[in-house]
């Protein structure tokens, strides 16, 4: 018996989030389908370990899970076996043995997300599964100037909720960067030691409003300096968000 780490990619559109929910057995979750695939190859555990739970509709290219398994074949064979039983919207990308006490959540040093948006006045069904359509368009320079205020250690209570009741809301953001994509799109890349619930989506909602001229870049500072005031209401849609990497 050994512990294995697997990197998962999934399209979150048809899932009720990552984590299997107690009392909601009818809801399809990433954790649920992964555990079902593992049982098909001999796993006898109760629950996999994972780096973090993603919301309903959020995607991932770098989610990390771990599990204990009696496996006597290669890592390529493990990946092939898992992918043979996983549905088409989930895939195991890499696998490796790890220490018996490895935990993908508690051992993580940082997490990196990307959020995509594009600016068009009319719907584009082929793009809107993975990006937020915003109109009127945004000013990238204003969004980037506002994003720089997010970098550093701050109380992000206005941007989200802690995983546990009465948990701390201090987080350290290492990177907050907007980059152009195609002629009308933008990618927001943000990394931090950890994130609050809905933190990235509230960041993007505020930054997009700033890009549209509805708010000012310095408003970011006000939310950081007054964390116990009103929580940001603007929540960017889940489908533009992807968990890209968990860093150890």
MIVEX-222079 format. One record per residue (C-alpha): x negated, z negated, y negated. Coordinates in steps of 0.25 Angstrom, whole numbers, plus 5000, padded with zeros to 4 digits. Last residue first. Layout:
BEGIN
XZY ...
***
This chain:
BEGIN
498250134910 499050234902 500450274904 500650424900 501750524896 503050444895 503950554889 504950544878 505850664873 506950634882 507150494877 507850534864 507150474851 507750334848 508150314833 508650164832 507350094828 507449954830 507949874818 506949764813 506149684822 504949784822 504849774807 503349824805 503449934816 504849984811 504349984796 503050054800 503850164807 504550184794 503250234788 503450374794 504750384786 506150404791 507150524792 506050624788 506250704801 504850654806 505250514803 506450524811 505650584822 504650464821 505850364822 506450424835 505050444841 504650294839 506050254844 505850344857 504450284859 504950144858 506150164867 505850034875 504449984870 503150044873 501850004879 500350014875 500650134867 500650284867 501450384859 501450534859 502550604850 502650754853 503250844843 504050974844 504351094835 503251204837 502751154850 502351004851 501750934839 501050804841 501550664836 500650544839 500850394842 499750334849 499250194853 500550114850 500349964853 501649894856 502249764851 503749744856 503549624864 504549584874 505849504871 506649574882 505649654890 505349804889 505149794874 506149864864 505949984855 505450044842 505849924832 505149834841 503849914840 502949794836 501649864833 500249894839 499650024834 500250164832 501650174827 501250204813 500550334817 501950384822 502450384807 501350484803 501550564815 503050574813 502850614798 501850724802 502750774813 503850804803 505150814811 506250924813 507750904810 507950894822 507350824834 507450874848 506850764857 505950814869 505950824884 507350874888 507550934874 506551044876 507351144885 508751094879 508351144865 509351094855 509351144841 508751094828 507351094834 506250984832 505550934845 505250804851 504350754861 503950604864 502750574872 502350434878 501050364881 500950224888 499850124887 499050024894 499850024907 499549914917 500849844915 501749974917 501050044928 500749924936 499449924944 499349794953 498949874966 497949954959 498250104958 498350224967 498650354960 499750454958 500050564948 501150654943 502350594951 503550684947 504950654942 506050754937 506050834950 506450714959 505350634966 505250644981 504250754983 503550704970 503250564977 502650634989 501850734981 501250624972 500950534984 500250654991 499450674979 499050534979 498550544993 499150485006 499250345012 500350285003 500950145005 501550124991 501550034979 502050094966 501650134952 502250214941 501750284929 502550374920 501650484914 502550614912 503750534908 505150574903 506150484895 507650514898 508050374901 506950274896 505550264903 505150144910 503750104910 502450104918 503050104932 503150014944 503950064956 505049974962 505449914975 504349974984 504350034997 503750174994 503750265007 503750405001 505250414999 505250274993 504350334982 505350444979 506450344977 505550254968 505250374960 506750414959 507150274954 505950254944 506350384937 507750334936 509150394940 510250294937 511250264948 510450134952 510750074939 510849924943 509349904940 508750024933 507650114939 506650134928 506250274922 507450314914 508850354918 508250484923 508650624921 507950654908 506750574912 505850694917 504750624925 503250614927 502650504935 501250444936 501050374949 500250244952 500150194966 500050054972 499550044986 500050005000 
***
